Amino acid sequence: MNDRLFSFIIISLLLLLPFTSFAQQTDPNIQRSQQFFEYVQAGKGDSAHAMLSSNIKQQVTVELLSNIFTQLQQQAGKFQGQGAWKSTKVENVVIYYSDLTFENTSLRFITSFDSDGMANTFRITPIPTGAASDEGSYDKEKLEEKDMQIVSGDFKLPATLTMPRGGTNLPVVILVHGSGPNNRNESVGKNHPFQDLAFGLAMRGVAVIRYDKRTYVYGQKWLPAGHEANIDDETVDDAVAAVDMIKTLPQINAKQVFVVGHSLGAMLAPRIAERAKSLAGIVMIAGNARPLEDLLVEQVTYINQLTDFSGMPNSQIEELKKQVANIKKIGTSDFDESISLPLGLPKAYWLSCKNYSQLKTASNLQLPMLIMQGERDYQVTMKDFELWQKVLLNKKNVQFKSYPKLNHLLQEGVGQSTPFEYNEYRAVPNYVMDDIATFIKKN
């Protein structure tokens, strides 16, 4: 899971925005973007931190800014060059980006600014290819898509409804993303797993709604006024709003509404079901059963032992272990406020994770559940799948399915999974859609 990382430790989890247009070089934010990049490249974390807006300063530490470029080169190879700065508008927000070339891969450096010239966005992601999923296996004449909107409080999220052409009284799936600023296709490079699922399930008689995540549409303004960051604002509230909205559509059978969550969306699917109350069932794909922080050191250790990565210094791993141990102490007198928390996430977010038990919540549900897991997934592993089985195996409403060839993005492969697999196009296999459609039609 853990798709929200700022650092390149798990860079493949950072998701993309569709950048297209060129910026005018007279834009002063071009110079600000370059200056910010140069500070980060030189390890001048204090200078880069001074360029951030007050809100972002609370989320990004000087230490992270000082070390991130070193980490990038440790894992992406020696820095070789930088492309021109460009820009595009996303929901009326101007985003600036420059493509960086490293020995082993290329990455995109992204910024945006408030009206006072302070940076309100800083991300490093793989470079989007612009390629859509291969649609050759889908007969588009048999499908129809409609633009929609999910309204969740004051937030409006663009969405797409995909369904068999002319269908009525249809069961419907709501796709819920992993963490981070995901678009409705949950795009990573050439891969668009949610689009694959939408087309594949619609071909099997199931309607699907997918939507741009709030953190994707609104950027740093994704929190309601007065709220501290938490899992409900990031994911749960909007999914529940989608459930309520979809039931009003004339083509949909309101008694056959399902949630299919991936990664963080799978972890939170039991919470969504608890809140929505009238779901017909949930599908959990690559959902962690263990606490989020427990996966961090495991993921870094795994990546370190891959032969095509130079690894993370032991000192940084030890620092991460200290941060993870401190998370366990949140809410107690032993919590150390001076220790920074992982992933640039604030204390309130980690507290909301700590106060939620996905295993306990799922155990209390009576609705049908299908738990799916790729056996090659290094982000959410078979340890989590086995824990789901241990806790829920005796519940007649729960089914389990694991797939020997699949990784976290539902890509087929052999041998050890690596982050670089995510840069290769591999569509979600048909047998995944078959299993989800069969589960839905039986319930």
N, C-alpha and C positions, 0 to 999 in steps of 0.2 A: 504494500500500500504506500503510504507516505509520499504522495505525489507533490507535496507542497515545498520541497526543499529549495532554499536559495543557493546552496553550494552545489558543486559538481559531484559531491560524494555519490549522489543518486540522481545525476543530471537527467537521465532518461525519463524521470518521472515528471519533470517540469513540462507543462503543456503549452501549446502555441497559440498565437494570434495570427490572423491572415494578413500579413503585411504586403502592400502592393505598390504604393505610390512614392514618388520622389519628393524630398523636401527642398525648399529653396535655401540656398546656402546663406542667404541674408538673414535667415531666422536666427535670433540670438540663442535660442535653445540648442541649435546645432553646436555652437561653441561651448555651451554649458555641458552638453552631453559628452563632448570630447574631453573637456576638462575633468569631468567626473570619471570617465574611463581611465584617463591618464593617472589620476590619483589611485584608483583601484589597481591598475597595472603595476604601479610603483610601490604598492603596499602601504600607501599613506592613508590609512583608515581614518585617522582623525580629520584630515582635510576633506575626504569624501563624505564623512559623517556630517560635517558642517554644512554640506550642500543639500542635505535632506530636509524635507518638511518635518514639522514637529511631530506629526502623527507617525511617520515612518521611522524617525529617530528612536521611538519607543520599541520598535519591532526589529531593527537591524543594529547590531552592536558594532563598535569600532573594531573589535577583535575580528569579527566576521569579514568586514571590509578589508582589513589588513592582510588576512590570510587567504582570501578566496582565489586570487589569481595564482598564487603558489599552488593551491590545491588543483586548480584547473590544469596547470602544466604537469603536475605529477600524474594526472590521470588521462589527459588528452594529448600529452606530448608537448614539445617545445613550441612556443608561440612563434608563428611565422609571418603574420601580417594582418592588416585590418582593411576592410572595405569602406567605401564612402558612407557617410551618414544619410539615411533616408527617413521618410515619415509617412504616416497614414493616420486617418481618423477612425477611431472605434467608439461608437456611441458619442460622437462629438468631442471626444478626447483625443488630442494629438499625441501619438506615440512616436518616439524616435528610436532608430535601431541602426546598428552597424554589425556586419558579419566579420567574425574573427576566424582566422585560419590557424589551426594547430597541426602538429605533426600527424596525429591520428584521426582527427575529425575537424569539423567546422561548427562554430556555435554563434548564436546571435546575442548581442548585448543590447538590452532594451531599457529605455528611460522614458519618463514623461514628467511634466512640470506644472506646478500651480501657477496662477497668474502673477505671483510675486517672484517667480523664477526658482523656487525651491523644488527639488526633485521629489515627486510623490510616488514614483515607480522605479524599481530596479530589479531586473530579472536577467538571467542567462539561460537560454534554451537551445535545444537543437534547432537547426534551420528548417523551416517547413518547405516541403518540396512543391506544394501546390497540386500534387497528384491526388485524385480521388480514388476511392476503392474501386477495384475492378468490378464493374456491374454486368459482366458478360453472363454470369450465371442467373441473373434476374431478368425476367421478362417485364420490362417497364410498362408495356401495354396492359399488363394485368394489375398494375399498382397505380395508386393515386396519392398525391401528397398535398397537404394544405398548410399554409402558414397560419400560425396561431400565436397566442400570447398567454403566458402564465402570470397572473397577478397575485403577488404575495405581499400583503401589506402595501407599502409604498413602492415596491419594486415590481417592474414589468420585464418579464423575461421572454425574448423571442423563442418560438417553439415550432416544431414541425410534427404534424400528424401524418403517419404513413399507414395505408390500409389497402386491402384488396379492392380493386375497382368495383364500385357498385355494392360493396358489402353493407349488410345491416345486422343489427343485434350482435355485434362483434365483441368477443373478449378483447381486452386492451391491456397493454403493458406500458408502464411508465419507467423509463430508464433513468437511473440515479448514478451520477458520476463518482469517480474518486476525488480526492482532495486537490486543491489547486484551481486555477482559473480555466476550467475545461469549457470548450464549446460543446454544442449539442451532439457532435459526432465523437466526442472524446478523442480528438485527433492527436496523434503523436507521429510526426514526420509524414510518411506516406500512408500510415495506417489510420483507419477511421472505424474502430470497432463498433461504436454505437450505430453508425450508418449501416454497417454490415448486418447487425442484429435487426435493425428496423426493416431493411429490405427482405432479409431472410424470414423473419417471422410473418411479415405481411404476405409473403408468398405461401405461407402455411396457414393463412386464414386468421391471423391475429393482428389487430391494430396496434400501433406503437406510437407513443409520443415521446419525443426527446427535446430538450430545451437547453439553451445557453445558461451556464451556471451564473449565479449572481456575482461571484468574484470575477468572472470573465466580462460580464456586461458593465459592471459598475466600478471595477478596479478597487482602488483604496476607499471608495465610498460605499462599500457593500454592507456596512453595519448601520442599523437604525440609530438615530440620535440617542445618546445616553447608554448604548449597549457596549459591553465588552465582548471581544471575540469569543465565540463558542460554537459547538457543533450544530446547535439548532439553527442559528443564523446562517451558518455556512451551507447547510444541507437539508436538515429535517423540515424546517418551516416551508421551504419552497416545494419540496416533494409532497407534503400534505396538501398544499394549495393546488398542486397539479392533480392530485386524487380528487379533490372536491370539484375542480373545473371539468375534468374529463367525464364525470358522471352526467353532466348536463348535455352532452353531445348526442344528437338523435341517432347516429350510427352505432352507438356504443351500448352494450348491455351493462347497466350500472351495477349488476350483481357479479360481474366477472372482471373486476379491476385488479390487476396484479402489479407489484413493484419488483423490478429486476435491478438490483444494485450491484455495482462493481467496486471492489476495493473498499474505500471509505464508505461508499454507498451501500455496499454489502454489510459492512460492520454496523451501519446505522439502519438497515432495513427493519430489524425487529423494533427499533424505536419509532420508525415511521408507521409500522403496522399498529403499534400500541396507541399512537396518536390518531391515526386515520380511522381505526376501529372497524371499518366495514370492508376491508380488503378481502379478496377471495384467496389470496396467497402471496408469498414472496419467494423470489429466487435470489440467492446470495452467491455471487461469483467472486472468488478470491477475496473473501472477507476474513480479516484477522480475528481470531478468537482471543488472542492474547492482547494485553494493553499495547497501544501504539508505541510507547517508548521502548517496550521490550524488544521490538524488532530492529531498532536503529543500529545498535552495536553489532547485531547479527548480520545485518545487511552490509555494513562497512567491512566487517571481517571477511565476508564472502567475496566482495569485490576485490579486496586486497590480495586474495590468494589466486585470482585469475592471472594467467600468464600475460595477457595483453594489457594489463594495467600496472602501473608502477607502484601503486599502493599509497596508503595514507600513513603519514608518520605515526609511530607508536605514541608519541606525546599527544597527538591530536585524538587518537583513539581513547587514551586514558582520560583526556579532558571530556570527551563525549560520555564516557562511563560515569564520570563525576556528575555531569549534567543530568543524565538519566536517573542516577541514584537520588539526586535532589528533587526530581519530579515526584518520586515516591513519597517525599516528605511534605508535599504541598498540603496545607491545612493543619500542619502540626507545628509545634514550637521549634522543631529541628530544621525546618526549611530555611535555607540560606539565601536571602535576597541578593547577595552579592555575586552569586553564581549565575551566569547567563543560561538561558534555557535553549534546548535544541530547536533547530529549523527556523529560528527567528519568530517563533510563536510565543505569545504572551502567557503569563501565568494563568489568566482567566480561561484561556483555551485549554490548557493542560488540566485545569481543575474540572472543566466540563467533561473531559474524557475520563478523568478519574471517577467522577460521580455517575458514570454510565457503565453498566455491565451488560455487554451484548449477550453473553451466555445466559445470565439470569433472566434477562428480558425475553430472549428466545424461548427459554424453558417454560415461561408462563403463557406463551401463545398457544392457541388451539388451532389456528388456521394452518393450511398446508404450507410446507416449506421444502424447497429444493436447494441443497447446498452443493456447489460445484467448485472444483479446484483443479488447476493445472499442476501436474506433478513436477514440472520443470520450473515452477515459479520460485524465484529466490527472494522475492519481496514479501510475499505471504506464502509460507511454506506448508508442506504436508504436516508439520507439527501443529499448525492451526487447524487443518482439516481433521486430524486425529483427535484434537481436543473437542471440536464440534461433535464428532462421533461419540466420544466418551460421555459427554454431557447429555446428548440428545438421542442416542441410539435406541433407547427403549420407548421413544415417543412415536406413536404410529402415524402422526401427521408429518413426519420429517423423512425426506429421502436424501441420499448422498450419491454423488457421482464425481469420480476423479478421472483425469485424462493424461495418460503417460507422455504425450508429445507436446503439451501446451505450456506456455509461459504465462506471465502475468497479464499480457495483452491478448491472450487467447491466440497466440501465434504458434504454429507447429514448428518443431525443431528436434534435434537430437543432441545428446550430450548436455554439458553444462549450459545453462542460459546465461547470457551476458547483456549488459546495457546496450551494446552496439546492435543487438538483434532488433531493437526498436526502430532503428534507422532503415531497416529492410522492409519492403512491402510483403506482408503475409496476411491474407484475409482470414477472418474468423471461419473455421471449418463448418460445413453444413451440418455435421452431426451435433454441434452445439445447439444450433437452431432446432434441430429435430427433437432433442431432449427437452428443451424449454417448451416447445409447442405441445409436445405430448403431455407434459406436466400440466400445462394450462388447460388443455382440453379434457383432462381427467378430473379437473377440479372446477 
